[in-house]
Amino acid sequence: MTIEGISVFSGHEIKIEGEGAHLNRTSERPAVAGLRYLAPGFIDMQVNGYRGIDYSSPSLSEEEVGRLVEMLAPSGTTAHLPTIITGPQEMIVRNLSVIERARSSSEAVAAAIPGYHI
């Protein structure tokens, strides 16, 4: 995989080369017109839900957690803290368990959810 764009930090063209989740090499040179800007992903500290999936829903599923992570990524949000609002203790514990199972079964979900906001 090779990605080229303009670094938001230096304003220079940057070329990033890697395989899978591993970066092998980066290089910089003066930017050429027409390239997109490259920046680190956003970390959202409080995500209640997204596009109809609610972390506080009594029917939250592992599949929904995975879809939510996938839907947030194109917006630039590469990590977030699922927020579970005040509610019955059973619902809070249940949904934390659902999210944790989703994290355990998917490297992408585990990387995107580093913790919780309750």
N, C-alpha and C positions, 0 to 999 in steps of 0.2 A: 504494500500500500504506500502510495506517495501522495502527500497533500501539499499544495502550494497556495500561498496567500500572503497578505501583508500583516506583519506582527503588530498588534495594538500597542505593544510596548516600545518598539524601536522605530516603527514606520517603514522598515525595510521588508523586502520580500523574504519569506522564510519557506524553506522546503523541509518537510518532515517525512522521514522514511521509517517504516516499521512493518512488523508482522503481527497480526492479531492485536493484542492489547499492549505489545511491547514496542517502544520507540527505539530504533537503532541509531539514527543519526539525524541531526538538524543542521541546516546551513543557512546563512543570510547573505543577501546581496542587495544592491539598490532596487527598489520596487519598480515594476513596470505597470503601466495603466491597465485597468480592467480587472485586476485581481480582487478577490473578496478579502475582507479582514478576518484574521484568525485570532481567537481569544480562548482562554480557559473557560470551561463550562461554569454555569451558575450553580450555586448551592442555595436552595430555598429552605429556610429554617422552619417553615410552618405551611404544610400542605394539607388542607382538610380533605381535599379530593380534587378531581379533575374530570371534566367531560362526562358527568353522570356517575362517576365512581366515587363513593364517599367512604373514607377510612372509618367513620363512625357508624356505618350501616350495619344493622344486625344480620344482614345476609352477605357481608363481605366475603369474597373467595380469594384463594391463592391466584387464580387466573386473572381476576380483576386487578390484583396488586401488580402482576406482571404487565398487563395492558396499560395500567396507569404509568408505570415506569417508561414503557415504550412510547406512549403519547407525549410525555413531558420532554423527552430527549430532543426532538426537532426544534423545540422552543429555546434550546440552549441550556436547559436545566438538566445537569448531569448527575446531581445528587440532591436529595431532599430528606427532610424529617417528616414522616407521616404524623399528622396531628389527630389525636382522638379526643373529642370534646367530652365534657362532663356528662356522665350517664351512669347507668347501673354498673356496678363493679363486674358483674358477669359478662356484660358486653365489652367492657374495656379489656378484660383478661382474654376473652375469646378472640377479639380482633388483633390484639398483640400476638397471640398464638398463630393466627392466620398469616400475619405479616412475617413472623419469624419462620414459619414453614416455607413461605415463598422465598425468603432470603436463603434458606438452607438448600432449596432445590434449584436455584439459579444464580450463577456467578454475576450476571448482569444486574439482577435485583439486589443482590448483596452489596455490590459496588455502588449502586444508586441510593441505597438506604443505609446510611452509617449509624443511625440511631433513631430515637422517637421523641415526639413532643406531645406531652399529655397535659 
